[in-house]
Amino acid sequence: MHLARPVQAGGGYSAVSCTIGALLPLLAVLLAPAAVRVPLVIGVALACLAGSGALGAVVGGAPAGRAALRVTVGGGLAMAATAAIGALVGATSI
């Protein structure tokens, strides 16, 4: 008999999804001209958040639009908070 191992499955899924989710914004950083790099990365990251929220909802049988909006707004607020903290400590300028 095989027992479920949710901690190991969750950790593995989290690692894979974070890696895949970081690839598109990373490509935007590497390929975009310096003049548009920051806004492009923000846009790509928000689009990836919306896509992952919608995909998670579809897989879970929930409404995709609400989930995409929730994940995008939450992720956008987290990015804004991170940028604001970075500006406060002098690590970046916004």
Buried (B, 14 or more C-beta within 10 A) or exposed (E): EEEEEEEEEEEEEEEEEEEEBEEBBEEBEEEBEEEEBBEBBBEBBBBBBBBBBBBBBEEEEEEBEEBBBBBBBEBBEEBEEEBEEEEEEEEEEE
